[in-house]
Amino acid sequence: MAANHGRQAIPTKLSEAQFGQFVLPHLSRGRRGPPPTLPLQRMFNYVLKALYMGCQWKMLPIETDAKGLPEIHHTRIYRIMRRWQADGSIDRVFAGSVDQLHRDQLLDLANIHGDGTTTAAKKGGDNLGYSGHKHLKGDKVVAFCDRNCNIIAPFVTAPGNRNASPLLRDALPKLTAMARAIGANLQGSTVSLDGVYDCRENRRAIFNRGMRPNIPENPRGRGRRRHFDAAIFAERFSTIERVFAWEDTFRRLLLRFERISAVHYALKTLAYTMINLRHYCRS
C-alpha cells in the first residue's frame, strides 16, 4: 500500500535559499537594461501569494518600502509571470522538481495513478466547453502521480465537453518523455485508472510502453476478463485524489477566472510544482 503521508503542508512561499536551489536555475532573466529593483525571489513569492489567496492582481497585498509606497506595482508582477509562462520557465521549474525527486529517490513509480479533473470557468475564455456530466462550463486536465503523491508528468488539457478517455493517449507520451528526461525506468510499472478509461486503445497504448494497465472493466460483456488489482486501485483515494485536494488549497484554481488558458495552466503547473517541493520546503 502507499505510504502514510500524514499532514503535509504545501509551501506557499520560498526562502531565498530554496528559491536559489529549486527555481532560479530554471528562470529566464533579462540581459539588457538595469537590474530589477526587487529580487526575483520576492516577485516569485508574490505570484505564489496571488495563486494561494485567489485575489485579483490589483488586490494583491504588496509591502511598502522605506517611503511608505508599494515596493512594486501589481502589473510588474503579472508581466514577469507572463514572461516566465511564455518562455517555458514555469515548465522547466516543474521538470526540475520531478528530476530532484528522482535524484533523491523520493519517487515510487511501481504504481502510477492518473485521473482527470474539471475546473469551472465563470468569466469565459478559450479552450472551454460545457460538461453535461458536471453541469458546468470549463476545461479539464489529465494528470499522473506516483504512490507518494508527486506529480510526475505535464498534464494534458481539453475543453470540458471532451471525453476524458481519448486524452489518455495524449498524456502517456508526456509521461514517458519525462521518464526519459530524468532517467527513470517505467518498464513493469502499473498504471491505475478509473473505469472511464477502459477501452482497447488505452490498454494497448499502456502495454506498448512496457507498462501494465489496472482499470476496472465496464460491464460490456466483451469476452475474457482483464486483470484488475483492487488493492492498487484503492490507492487512488490516498494518491491522485489527495493531489487534487491539495490543488484546491490554491484558491485561484478552484474556479478559473483567467480568460487566457495558457495563464491558467501555468498557474496550475506552478501549484503542482509546490506540491512536489513539499518534501523540501515548508509553508
N, C-alpha and C positions, 0 to 999 in steps of 0.2 A: 504494500500500500504506500501511498505518497506520504512524505514526511509531514509531521505535525508542525504547521507554520506558526501557531500561536498568534499573538497580537503583534503585528509588524507595522511600523509606521512608515508611510510613504513620504519621502522627503519633498518639501515644497520650497526649499531654498538650499543653496550650496555655499559652503565656506570658500574662502579664497583658495585653500589647498585642494579641496575637492573639485572646484571648477578647473583649476590648472591641470589636474590629473585626468579628469574624465571628459571635459567639454572643450577646453581651449585648444587642444591639438587638432580638433576637427572643424573649428570655426574659421571662416574666411575673414580676413582683416584688410582694411584699405591700405594701399601702398602709396597713396598721394594725399596731400593736404595735411593739416595739423592733426595731431593725435586727439582722440576724443577726450572731452573734459571729464567724463565719468568712466571708470573702469568697466571693461566688458562684463566682468563678473556681476557688477551691480545692475547693468542693463539686463543680463540674463535672468537675474533674480526677479526683476520687475516683470518680465514675461511670465515667469513661473507664478508670480503673485496674481497676475491677471487670469492665468489659467486656473488657479486654485480658487480664487474668490468668485470668478464668473462675472465680474463687473464689466461695464463698458470701459474702453480705453481711456476716455476722457474723465472717468470717475476713479481711475487708479490712484490710490493714496501714494503720493510722492513726497519724500522727505525734503526738508528745506535746507538751504546752505547757510553760511555764516551771516548772510544779509537778510535772511528770513524769506528768501524766494525759493520756488521749487528748483531742485538741483538739475532737473531735466524736464523737457516738455513731453507729454504723452505721445505726440506724433513721432518724436525721435525714437521712442521705444518701439512703436508699431513699425516704423520704416526699417529699423535694423532687424526686427523679427521677419519681415517680408524679404529682406535681402538674404538672411540665412535660409529661409524656405526656398527661395528661387535658385540659389546656387548649390543646394543639396547639403548644406551644413548640418541641418537637423537630421537628415537621413544618415549622415556619417556619424553623428553623435550616437544615434541609436545602434548602428552597426558596431561602433566601438564598445558600447555597453555589452552587447552579446559576446564580442570577442574577449572582453575582460572576464566575463563569467566563465567562458570556456577555458581560458588560461588558468583561472583559479579553481577549476574543477567544481564549479557550482551548478553546472548543467547536468540534468539527469534526462537523457534522451531515450531511455528504454521505452517509455510511453510518451507519445506526443498527442496532446489534446487540442482539437480545433473546434471552432464554432463561429457563428455569425451573430452580430448584434445590430440593431436598427436604432438610429437616432432621429427623433422628430425635428423638423425644421419649421419654425413658426413664422419666419420672415422671408421665406423663399430663397432662391439661389439656384445654382447649377447642379447637375448630377442628382436630381431629386425625382422621386416617383411615389405614387400612393400605394401603400401596402394594405391590401384588403384584410390580411390576417391580423396586422397590428392596428388597423383603423387609424392610420396616420400617414402624413406625407413627410418623407425624409429620405435618408440614404442608409446603406448598410455596409458593413465591413466583415471580412472573414479573417480570423487571426489564429495563430498557433502558439501554444505554450508548452513547456516541459512539465515534469512532475513537481518541480519546485516553484511553479507559478512565474517563470521567467518567459517573457515574450521573445520568441527565438527567430522570427522572420517578419519582414514587412508585410503589412496586411494588404488585401485587395479590396477595392471599393466598387460599388454599383448603386444605382438608384433603388429606392425602397420597393419598387414594384418588380424587381428582378428576383427570380428563383435563386435561392442560395446554393442549390446543388451544383449547377454548372460552374459556379465561382470557384469551387474547389480545384478544378483543373487549371485555373489561373493562379491559384495560391501555391500549389505544390512546387512549381518551378522556382518561386521565390524562396521557398523553404530549402530546397536542395542547393540553390545558389548561395544562400547564407552559410549552409553547412560546408560547402567547398571553400568559401572565403575564410572561415575560421579554422578549417582543418578538422571538422567533426565528421564522424562516421555514422551515417543513418542506416546502414545495412542491418536488417533484422529488427529495426525499431517498429513498434506498434503504433499505428495512427488511429486514435479513438475518436469517433464522430457520432453525431446524433443520427437518428433514423432518416432525417430528411435527405442525407447524403447517400442513401442506399440506392445505388444503381450500378450496372455493369461497368460503365465508363469510368466512374470514380474508383471502383475497386481495381480495375485494370491499370489506371494511372498510378495508384499506390503500389501495386505489385511491380510495375515496370521500373520503379525507382528503388527496388530492393527492400521495400517495407511491407508490413502486414496490416491490412485494414481490420478494424474492430468496430463494426457498425451493426446495430440491431436491425434485423430484417423486417421490412414491411410485409404484412400478410398478403402476398400476391399469388401464392401458390405456383411458383415457377420452378419446381423441381427440388434438387438436393438442398439440404440445409447448409448454410455457411457457418464457418467457425465464428463464435462470439463468446468473449470472456466478460461475464457480467461484473466481475470484481474490478477489472480495468476500467470498464465503462463507469462504474460508481465513483471513480476518482475525479470525474469531471466536475463534481459539485465542490470539491476542495481544490480545484486547479483552474480551469478556464472560467468557470462561473465566479470564482473568487477574484480572478483578474478583472472581469467586467465590473464587479462590485467595487474594486479599488479604483477603476477608471471613473466611476461615478463620484468619487470623492473630489474630483476636479470639476467644479460646478459649471465651468464653461463648456463641458462636453455633455452635460445632462440633456440640454437642448441645443440644437445647432442654430446659432444666430449669425454665423459667418455666411455671407452670401457667396463668397468665393470658396469653392470646395477645397482648393489647394491649401488655403489658410487653415481651414477646419482640420484637414488631415495632418497638416504639420503640427498643430497643437495636440492632436491625438497621438502622433508619434512621440512628441515630447513627453506626454503623460506616460506612455509605455516605457520610455527611457527611464523616467523617475521610478517606475515600478521595478525595473531591473536594478537600479542603483540603490535600492533599499538595503541591500546587503552591505554597502559601504558607507552610506550617508543616512543620518537620522534627521527627522524633521526638527 
